[in-house]
């Protein structure tokens, strides 16, 4: 699952926006989320993995829709 999370996060253009979304969702500081969850060690707590995956999938889908609209 972590490889999937890494790939989805890597594909995001607005990584900072996503980190801020996670910070609000999980009531953590953005810097803490950036360093601990999406930094070198990818230490996302097990209890949050499913929700983070859902958020990443949604963010990637929204990004895809925006890019598709630009092409039209």
C-alpha positions as CSV (number, residue, x, y, z in Angstrom):
1,X,0.0,0.0,0.0
2,X,2.8,2.4,0.8
3,X,4.2,2.1,-2.8
4,X,0.7,3.1,-4.0
5,X,0.7,6.0,-1.7
6,X,4.1,7.1,-2.8
7,X,3.2,6.9,-6.5
8,X,0.0,8.9,-6.0
9,X,1.7,11.5,-3.9
10,X,4.5,11.8,-6.5
11,X,1.9,12.4,-9.2
12,X,0.4,15.4,-7.4
13,X,1.2,18.8,-8.6
14,X,0.0,20.7,-5.5
15,X,1.7,18.7,-2.8
16,X,1.6,21.6,-0.3
17,X,-2.1,21.9,-0.8
18,X,-2.5,18.2,-0.1
19,X,-0.3,18.4,3.0
20,X,-2.5,21.2,4.3
21,X,-5.6,19.2,3.6
22,X,-4.2,16.3,5.6
23,X,-3.2,18.6,8.4
24,X,-6.8,19.8,8.7
25,X,-8.2,16.3,8.3
26,X,-6.0,14.8,11.0
27,X,-5.6,17.9,13.2
28,X,-1.8,17.9,12.9
29,X,0.7,20.7,11.9
30,X,1.5,20.8,8.2
31,X,5.2,20.6,8.8
32,X,4.7,17.5,10.9
33,X,2.7,15.9,8.1
34,X,5.3,16.9,5.5
35,X,8.3,15.6,7.5
36,X,6.9,12.5,9.1
37,X,4.2,11.2,6.7
38,X,5.5,12.3,3.3
39,X,9.2,12.7,4.0
40,X,12.0,10.3,3.9
41,X,10.5,7.6,6.1
42,X,6.8,7.6,5.0
43,X,5.7,7.0,8.6
44,X,2.0,7.4,8.1
45,X,0.2,5.9,11.1
46,X,-1.6,2.6,10.3
47,X,-4.9,4.0,11.5
48,X,-4.8,6.7,8.9
49,X,-3.5,4.8,5.9
50,X,-6.9,4.1,4.3
51,X,-8.1,7.7,4.7
52,X,-4.9,9.1,3.3
53,X,-5.2,6.7,0.3
54,X,-8.7,7.9,-0.3
55,X,-7.6,11.5,-0.1
56,X,-4.8,10.9,-2.5
57,X,-7.0,9.1,-5.0
58,X,-9.5,11.9,-4.9
59,X,-6.8,14.6,-5.3
60,X,-5.3,12.8,-8.3
61,X,-8.7,12.4,-9.9
62,X,-9.5,16.1,-9.4
63,X,-6.1,16.9,-10.9
64,X,-6.9,14.6,-13.9
65,X,-10.3,16.3,-14.5
66,X,-8.7,19.8,-14.4
67,X,-6.0,18.8,-16.9
68,X,-8.7,17.2,-19.1
69,X,-10.7,20.4,-19.1
70,X,-7.7,22.4,-20.1
71,X,-7.3,20.3,-23.2
72,X,-10.8,20.9,-24.4
